[in-house]
Amino acid sequence: MKKAARIFYIDNLRIFLIALVVLHHLSITYGASGDWYYNEVEGDTFTTLILTGFTASNQSFFMGLFFLISAYFTRISLERKPIGTFVKDRLIRLGIPLIIFYFLLSPLTIYMRLWLVEGVDYNFIEYVREHQGFGFGPMWFVETLIYFSFIYVVYRLIFRNKKAPSTNPPAFPKPLTIILAALTISAVSFIVRLWFPLGSSLGGTGLQLPYFPQYIAMLVFGILIAKYNWFERITYRQGLRWFLIAQFYILIVFPITFYFGTKEFGIEPFAGGWNWQALTLAVWEQLTGFSIMIGLIGIFKQRFSEQGKWAKQLSGAAYAVYIIHPVVIVTLSSVLKDWGVYPALKFILIAPIALFLCFGIGILIKKIPLVNKVV
């Protein structure tokens, strides 16, 4: 079986997205709205606006783009491998890290905060025995990919060879079609958040249902993109245009919406309910998210389509970084808890240290025999 050639611009895009995941969670530590293992400060109005704007912008697209890319390669992988081999590979690459995080890294992350911030006097083994601390944390993404992979396998088994391959695949969707798709997902998201507001998850699974309308859509779109080779249809000019449109949503629309939407009841109305804040956020998320996703793909195809030695190591370590970043940044921020710096500035100063540690440890993990076969 011939090994697939690397698509360097997607590898480089993964590096960027993983870095955003690290910074996203670090920003919640220092004042952005959201829940994380360690929330050091609530932040003042300026810090909250800046960091929440950053996390809201990330949330509009980065996990959706992860799902889209994952679905894209899922279809390609299943076309090149026997179904049994594909399932085995998925169980190893997704299942083993998920188990390790759930039973080891999740409780370790919580324990590091308790030990370094709250000064508990019991050791890690005692903590696990008495409190457990088991959980999926950010690995809900990997958990979801396991469900998706097996659902897609069943789909392929049922509908295999039902249709002859198309000799005239459809063109990349026009802007109006993309906008209508974004608005449709906005409407579904608004409705879902009437019952599952932002911040809620499904039982002990960690699945964040308020965002799942976009995630499910991106999984479907990823399959279609692979089927019709749509990535290659996105030009640099298209990407730049969509990216600039996204900056209008982020730099103009979001601050205005945040200012007027929080004047009376704070940030809570945005979480969900029959109000204009929840509706506006749902629409803003999808218009911004679709614009950034298309923009980044077009820009990375043109500007970041090559990979040197260091970029190769960073992209190789990206999955490991995703797995270990919670314990790394919680430990780092807990150690620096007494550093009396303005929260927004503290985030800026600690961010490069967090990225260096996460990717550095990730690169070292990739050098461990057998482990490098999993991550």
LUMLUMLUM-900756 format. One record per residue (C-alpha): residue in three letters; x, y, z. Coordinates in pm, 1 decimal. Example, Ala and Ser with C-alpha at 12.3 -4.5 7.8 and 13.67 -1.06 7.14 Angstrom:
REC  resn        c1        c2        c3
REC   ALA    1230.0    -450.0     780.0
REC   SER    1367.0    -106.0     714.0
***
This chain:
REC  resn        c1        c2        c3
REC   MET       0.0       0.0       0.0
REC   LYS     152.3     329.6    -111.5
REC   LYS     190.6     590.1     160.3
REC   ALA       3.7     914.5      92.8
REC   ALA     211.8    1223.1      23.5
REC   ARG     208.9    1489.4     290.9
REC   ILE      -1.1    1798.3     225.3
REC   PHE     230.8    2052.2     381.9
REC   TYR      -4.4    2347.6     396.1
REC   ILE    -252.3    2141.4     597.8
REC   ASP      28.1    2022.0     826.8
REC   ASN     128.9    2385.5     878.3
REC   LEU    -231.8    2482.3     936.6
REC   ARG    -249.6    2216.3    1208.5
REC   ILE      49.5    2376.2    1383.2
REC   PHE    -134.3    2708.4    1382.6
REC   LEU    -456.6    2553.5    1511.4
REC   ILE    -282.7    2360.9    1790.9
REC   ALA    -106.4    2680.2    1899.2
REC   LEU    -446.0    2851.3    1912.8
REC   VAL    -582.1    2569.8    2132.3
REC   VAL    -299.7    2627.3    2382.6
REC   LEU    -348.0    3005.7    2379.4
REC   HIS    -725.9    2970.9    2394.2
REC   HIS    -715.6    2778.2    2720.2
REC   LEU    -440.1    2996.6    2862.4
REC   SER    -648.9    3308.1    2793.4
REC   ILE    -938.4    3164.9    2996.3
REC   THR    -695.6    3134.7    3286.9
REC   TYR    -634.3    3510.5    3274.4
REC   GLY    -980.9    3652.4    3228.9
REC   ALA   -1156.1    3534.3    2914.2
REC   SER   -1509.1    3405.7    2957.6
REC   GLY   -1518.2    3028.5    2985.2
REC   ASP   -1444.0    2731.7    3206.4
REC   TRP   -1101.3    2575.3    3249.0
REC   TYR    -908.9    2370.3    3502.3
REC   TYR    -760.2    2687.8    3651.1
REC   ASN    -925.2    3032.1    3632.4
REC   GLU    -680.4    3264.1    3802.9
REC   VAL    -862.9    3593.3    3756.4
REC   GLU   -1192.4    3720.2    3626.6
REC   GLY   -1021.1    4023.5    3478.6
REC   ASP   -1141.9    4380.0    3439.7
REC   THR   -1362.5    4502.8    3156.7
REC   PHE   -1073.2    4563.4    2916.6
REC   THR    -907.6    4226.4    2981.2
REC   THR   -1239.3    4044.7    2954.4
REC   LEU   -1324.9    4217.6    2625.5
REC   ILE    -984.8    4152.4    2465.1
REC   LEU    -940.7    3793.9    2580.4
REC   THR   -1305.8    3698.4    2530.0
REC   GLY   -1287.5    3847.1    2180.6
REC   PHE    -985.9    3625.3    2119.3
REC   THR   -1150.6    3308.5    2253.6
REC   ALA   -1483.2    3380.6    2081.7
REC   SER   -1302.9    3427.1    1750.5
REC   ASN   -1115.6    3099.5    1804.2
REC   GLN   -1433.1    2918.9    1902.3
REC   SER   -1605.7    3033.5    1586.4
REC   PHE   -1375.1    2827.8    1368.0
REC   PHE   -1081.6    2637.2    1515.7
REC   MET   -1254.3    2321.0    1637.5
REC   GLY   -1484.0    2324.8    1335.6
REC   LEU   -1178.3    2339.5    1110.8
REC   PHE   -1018.3    2054.4    1306.8
REC   PHE   -1329.4    1844.4    1242.7
REC   LEU   -1336.5    1940.7     876.1
REC   ILE    -970.7    1841.4     825.1
REC   SER   -1019.2    1519.9    1023.5
REC   ALA   -1320.4    1419.2     813.5
REC   TYR   -1128.4    1505.6     496.6
REC   PHE    -850.0    1262.6     586.7
REC   THR   -1093.7    1004.4     722.5
REC   ARG   -1248.3     962.3     378.2
REC   ILE    -907.2     952.3     208.9
REC   SER    -774.5     701.4     463.4
REC   LEU   -1075.4     471.3     430.8
REC   GLU   -1038.0     471.7      52.5
REC   ARG    -675.4     356.1      82.5
REC   LYS    -706.5     101.0     363.7
REC   PRO    -917.3    -208.4     425.6
REC   ILE   -1192.7    -134.3     674.8
REC   GLY   -1039.0    -364.8     936.8
REC   THR    -703.9    -188.0     915.6
REC   PHE    -872.2     152.5     933.1
REC   VAL   -1069.5      57.9    1246.2
REC   LYS    -757.8     -83.4    1412.6
REC   ASP    -560.0     232.1    1335.6
REC   ARG    -839.6     454.6    1471.2
REC   LEU    -861.3     256.1    1794.6
REC   ILE    -486.1     284.3    1848.6
REC   ARG    -438.9     647.7    1750.1
REC   LEU    -755.8     780.9    1913.5
REC   GLY    -845.0     526.6    2180.0
REC   ILE    -511.4     489.2    2359.4
REC   PRO    -452.3     866.5    2411.1
REC   LEU    -814.0     906.2    2521.3
REC   ILE    -775.3     638.5    2788.8
REC   ILE    -441.0     781.0    2906.8
REC   PHE    -585.8    1129.4    2936.9
REC   TYR    -904.1    1017.1    3110.3
REC   PHE    -734.7     807.5    3379.0
REC   LEU    -396.2     981.9    3415.5
REC   LEU    -356.6    1327.0    3263.4
REC   SER    -696.9    1463.3    3368.1
REC   PRO    -649.3    1386.7    3738.8
REC   LEU    -285.5    1499.9    3715.7
REC   THR    -393.5    1835.5    3571.0
REC   ILE    -641.8    1890.9    3851.8
REC   TYR    -393.0    1775.0    4113.6
REC   MET    -124.0    2018.5    3995.9
REC   ARG    -365.4    2306.2    4052.3
REC   LEU    -466.2    2176.8    4395.2
REC   TRP    -104.5    2123.0    4497.1
REC   LEU      47.7    2444.4    4359.3
REC   VAL    -243.5    2684.6    4414.8
REC   GLU    -438.4    2549.1    4709.1
REC   GLY    -147.7    2378.5    4883.1
REC   VAL    -305.6    2039.1    4949.1
REC   ASP     -87.1    1809.2    5157.4
REC   TYR    -179.5    1474.4    5002.1
REC   ASN       7.3    1316.7    4710.2
REC   PHE    -118.8    1237.4    4362.9
REC   ILE    -191.1     870.5    4436.8
REC   GLU    -401.2     968.7    4737.1
REC   TYR    -587.3    1224.7    4528.7
REC   VAL    -676.4     969.8    4261.2
REC   ARG    -781.0     713.9    4521.3
REC   GLU   -1005.1     959.6    4708.7
REC   HIS   -1122.2    1203.9    4440.5
REC   GLN   -1036.9    1034.3    4107.8
REC   GLY   -1053.0    1346.6    3888.3
REC   PHE   -1121.5    1137.3    3580.1
REC   GLY   -1253.2    1323.8    3277.3
REC   PHE   -1225.0    1385.0    2905.2
REC   GLY   -1136.9    1755.1    2923.4
REC   PRO   -1029.5    1883.6    2579.4
REC   MET   -1010.8    1521.8    2462.6
REC   TRP   -1384.9    1536.2    2394.7
REC   PHE   -1262.8    1617.4    2043.6
REC   VAL   -1084.7    1282.4    2013.9
REC   GLU   -1384.2    1109.7    2172.6
REC   THR   -1608.1    1262.9    1904.3
REC   LEU   -1372.6    1150.5    1627.2
REC   ILE   -1403.4     791.9    1750.4
REC   TYR   -1783.0     809.1    1726.3
REC   PHE   -1764.1     974.1    1384.4
REC   SER   -1512.1     722.3    1248.6
REC   PHE   -1731.2     425.6    1334.6
REC   ILE   -2048.3     593.3    1211.1
REC   TYR   -1874.0     667.9     882.2
REC   VAL   -1748.7     308.6     855.6
REC   VAL   -2105.0     182.1     897.0
REC   TYR   -2222.9     433.1     636.4
REC   ARG   -1959.7     315.3     388.5
REC   LEU   -2049.7     -48.9     449.6
REC   ILE   -2416.7      20.6     382.0
REC   PHE   -2378.5     249.0      81.4
REC   ARG   -2059.5     111.4     -71.5
REC   ASN   -2076.9     101.8    -450.8
REC   LYS   -2433.8     231.7    -450.6
REC   LYS   -2342.8     510.4    -690.8
REC   ALA   -2096.3     531.4    -973.5
REC   PRO   -1826.0     794.8    -921.0
REC   SER   -1916.6    1130.8   -1069.0
REC   THR   -1728.6    1234.7   -1381.5
REC   ASN   -1840.6    1595.8   -1340.7
REC   PRO   -1806.2    1690.4    -971.5
REC   PRO   -1984.5    2005.9    -855.9
REC   ALA   -1793.4    2330.6    -834.7
REC   PHE   -1688.5    2482.5    -503.5
REC   PRO   -1995.9    2646.5    -345.9
REC   LYS   -2064.5    3007.7    -436.2
REC   PRO   -2051.1    3281.7    -168.2
REC   LEU   -2430.1    3299.9    -140.0
REC   THR   -2451.4    2922.9     -81.9
REC   ILE   -2182.0    2946.6     185.2
REC   ILE   -2362.2    3232.8     359.9
REC   LEU   -2694.4    3045.8     352.2
REC   ALA   -2523.6    2736.7     498.7
REC   ALA   -2373.4    2952.6     775.3
REC   LEU   -2711.6    3108.8     853.9
REC   THR   -2879.3    2766.2     862.4
REC   ILE   -2624.1    2640.1    1114.7
REC   SER   -2674.8    2965.0    1308.4
REC   ALA   -3046.6    2895.9    1337.2
REC   VAL   -2989.2    2537.7    1451.1
REC   SER   -2728.3    2654.6    1704.7
REC   PHE   -2968.2    2915.2    1844.0
REC   ILE   -3239.4    2650.3    1888.3
REC   VAL   -3001.8    2397.1    2047.2
REC   ARG   -2885.3    2659.2    2297.8
REC   LEU   -3238.5    2707.9    2424.4
REC   TRP   -3192.1    2371.3    2597.0
REC   PHE   -2812.5    2348.2    2608.2
REC   PRO   -2667.5    2696.7    2673.4
REC   LEU   -2299.5    2773.0    2629.9
REC   GLY   -2093.0    2605.8    2897.6
REC   SER   -2311.8    2296.5    2919.5
REC   SER   -2204.7    1950.0    2813.0
REC   LEU   -2366.8    1610.1    2773.8
REC   GLY   -2341.4    1418.6    3099.7
REC   GLY   -1994.0    1283.3    3169.6
REC   THR   -1894.6    1276.1    2802.9
REC   GLY   -1764.1    1633.5    2791.0
REC   LEU   -1937.2    1682.8    2454.9
REC   GLN   -2021.7    2052.3    2419.1
REC   LEU   -2358.0    2029.6    2248.0
REC   PRO   -2405.2    2409.3    2203.2
REC   TYR   -2132.4    2399.6    1937.7
REC   PHE   -2216.9    2066.7    1777.8
REC   PRO   -2436.1    2197.1    1494.1
REC   GLN   -2122.1    2344.6    1339.7
REC   TYR   -1906.4    2042.5    1424.9
REC   ILE   -2147.6    1796.1    1264.4
REC   ALA   -2175.3    2019.2     957.9
REC   MET   -1794.9    2035.6     929.1
REC   LEU   -1766.5    1657.5     947.3
REC   VAL   -2008.9    1631.6     655.5
REC   PHE   -1836.9    1912.4     464.5
REC   GLY   -1498.2    1746.2     518.3
REC   ILE   -1623.3    1430.3     350.7
REC   LEU   -1763.2    1631.7      58.9
REC   ILE   -1441.2    1830.9      23.5
REC   ALA   -1241.2    1509.5      -3.0
REC   LYS   -1492.3    1360.6    -246.9
REC   TYR   -1498.0    1661.1    -479.3
REC   ASN   -1141.9    1785.4    -418.7
REC   TRP   -1271.9    2127.4    -312.3
REC   PHE    -959.0    2229.9    -121.3
REC   GLU    -783.5    2265.8    -455.4
REC   ARG   -1061.6    2492.7    -582.2
REC   ILE   -1000.4    2759.1    -315.1
REC   THR    -770.5    3027.9    -452.3
REC   TYR    -543.6    3263.4    -262.4
REC   ARG    -753.5    3561.9    -370.5
REC   GLN   -1070.5    3395.3    -242.8
REC   GLY    -900.3    3306.7      82.6
REC   LEU    -770.7    3658.6     137.5
REC   ARG   -1110.2    3809.2      63.6
REC   TRP   -1289.6    3580.4     310.7
REC   PHE   -1020.0    3637.1     573.8
REC   LEU   -1056.8    4014.9     549.9
REC   ILE   -1434.2    3982.1     582.9
REC   ALA   -1375.9    3784.7     902.7
REC   GLN   -1163.2    4067.9    1043.1
REC   PHE   -1459.6    4302.2    1001.5
REC   TYR   -1673.8    4064.7    1208.3
REC   ILE   -1402.2    4030.6    1473.5
REC   LEU   -1275.7    4388.0    1502.8
REC   ILE   -1598.7    4581.1    1441.1
REC   VAL   -1906.8    4365.1    1490.7
REC   PHE   -1793.3    4172.9    1799.3
REC   PRO   -1687.1    4472.1    2018.0
REC   ILE   -2008.8    4658.4    1937.6
REC   THR   -2221.8    4351.5    2009.6
REC   PHE   -2028.6    4275.2    2328.9
REC   TYR   -2058.1    4633.2    2455.2
REC   PHE   -2431.7    4673.6    2403.6
REC   GLY   -2513.2    4310.1    2481.2
REC   THR   -2351.6    4313.5    2825.5
REC   LYS   -2464.9    4657.8    2946.8
REC   GLU   -2772.2    4538.9    3136.4
REC   PHE   -2729.1    4171.2    3228.9
REC   GLY   -2360.2    4102.8    3165.2
REC   ILE   -2241.0    3819.4    2946.2
REC   GLU   -2503.6    3563.1    3051.5
REC   PRO   -2766.6    3638.6    2779.5
REC   PHE   -2517.4    3536.1    2510.7
REC   ALA   -2514.6    3179.6    2646.2
REC   GLY   -2864.0    3105.1    2513.1
REC   GLY   -3231.7    3189.3    2535.6
REC   TRP   -3496.9    3391.5    2356.0
REC   ASN   -3295.4    3712.1    2330.7
REC   TRP   -3114.9    3908.9    2065.1
REC   GLN   -2774.2    3847.3    2223.0
REC   ALA   -2792.7    3469.1    2182.6
REC   LEU   -2922.2    3500.9    1826.3
REC   THR   -2660.0    3757.0    1730.2
REC   LEU   -2378.8    3544.6    1874.1
REC   ALA   -2499.7    3235.1    1688.3
REC   VAL   -2505.2    3425.8    1358.3
REC   TRP   -2174.6    3601.1    1428.8
REC   GLU   -2002.5    3271.2    1510.9
REC   GLN   -2096.1    3101.1    1184.6
REC   LEU   -2035.5    3398.1     953.0
REC   THR   -1700.4    3457.7    1120.6
REC   GLY   -1612.1    3089.4    1137.5
REC   PHE   -1690.7    3010.9     773.4
REC   SER   -1500.0    3320.6     661.9
REC   ILE   -1187.7    3233.8     862.3
REC   MET   -1189.2    2867.8     760.7
REC   ILE   -1203.4    2944.3     390.2
REC   GLY    -958.5    3230.0     437.5
REC   LEU    -697.7    3022.7     618.0
REC   ILE    -712.0    2739.1     366.0
REC   GLY    -661.6    2978.9      73.6
REC   ILE    -381.6    3169.1     247.0
REC   PHE    -195.3    2862.3     375.8
REC   LYS    -213.2    2696.0      33.0
REC   GLN     -33.4    2993.5    -119.2
REC   ARG     195.9    3115.5     157.5
REC   PHE     269.8    2810.0     372.6
REC   SER     286.8    2519.9     129.3
REC   GLU     642.1    2414.0     218.2
REC   GLN     791.2    2267.1     530.9
REC   GLY    1142.8    2282.4     668.4
REC   LYS    1307.1    2078.5     942.9
REC   TRP    1154.7    2268.3    1235.4
REC   ALA     807.3    2291.1    1087.5
REC   LYS     819.1    1917.1    1025.4
REC   GLN     898.2    1854.0    1392.0
REC   LEU     626.8    2093.8    1507.7
REC   SER     361.1    1935.5    1287.2
REC   GLY     471.1    1588.3    1396.6
REC   ALA     430.1    1691.7    1761.3
REC   ALA      91.8    1864.2    1714.7
REC   TYR    -121.0    1572.4    1835.0
REC   ALA     101.5    1517.2    2138.0
REC   VAL      71.4    1887.6    2221.5
REC   TYR    -307.1    1862.6    2211.8
REC   ILE    -298.8    1571.6    2455.9
REC   ILE     -52.9    1713.1    2710.8
REC   HIS    -120.6    2088.7    2693.5
REC   PRO    -371.8    2100.8    2984.1
REC   VAL    -127.2    1970.2    3243.5
REC   VAL     153.5    2185.7    3101.7
REC   ILE     -27.2    2521.0    3102.7
REC   VAL    -209.0    2457.2    3430.8
REC   THR     124.1    2374.2    3597.3
REC   LEU     291.8    2677.8    3439.7
REC   SER      17.6    2923.7    3533.9
REC   SER      -6.4    2776.1    3884.3
REC   VAL     367.8    2819.6    3938.8
REC   LEU     339.2    3184.2    3827.4
REC   LYS      20.9    3257.7    4025.0
REC   ASP     194.6    3513.2    4250.1
REC   TRP     341.9    3711.9    3962.9
REC   GLY     158.2    4040.7    4008.4
REC   VAL     118.3    4151.3    3648.8
REC   TYR    -190.7    4300.5    3484.2
REC   PRO    -392.2    3999.7    3357.0
REC   ALA    -391.6    4087.8    2985.5
REC   LEU     -16.9    4158.3    2998.6
REC   LYS      45.0    3841.1    3197.7
REC   PHE    -125.6    3639.8    2924.6
REC   ILE      93.6    3803.6    2658.7
REC   LEU     413.4    3737.3    2854.3
REC   ILE     334.7    3377.5    2946.4
REC   ALA     193.8    3276.4    2605.0
REC   PRO     531.8    3221.9    2430.4
REC   ILE     660.9    3026.3    2731.6
REC   ALA     352.6    2803.7    2723.9
REC   LEU     390.4    2739.9    2350.6
REC   PHE     762.3    2663.9    2386.6
REC   LEU     700.5    2415.8    2668.2
REC   CYS     405.9    2243.8    2499.8
REC   PHE     575.0    2197.4    2164.3
REC   GLY     910.8    2118.5    2323.1
REC   ILE     761.6    1842.1    2537.3
REC   GLY     555.0    1725.4    2240.4
REC   ILE     868.5    1689.8    2026.1
REC   LEU    1040.7    1490.6    2301.8
REC   ILE     737.5    1261.6    2335.7
REC   LYS     751.7    1192.4    1961.1
REC   LYS    1106.3    1059.1    2007.0
REC   ILE     993.0     785.5    2249.8
REC   PRO     982.8     444.2    2076.9
REC   LEU     632.3     295.8    2035.5
REC   VAL     473.4     614.7    2174.7
REC   ASN     557.2     784.7    1845.1
REC   LYS     343.1     523.9    1670.7
REC   VAL      39.3     645.2    1861.3
REC   VAL      81.4    1024.3    1870.7
***
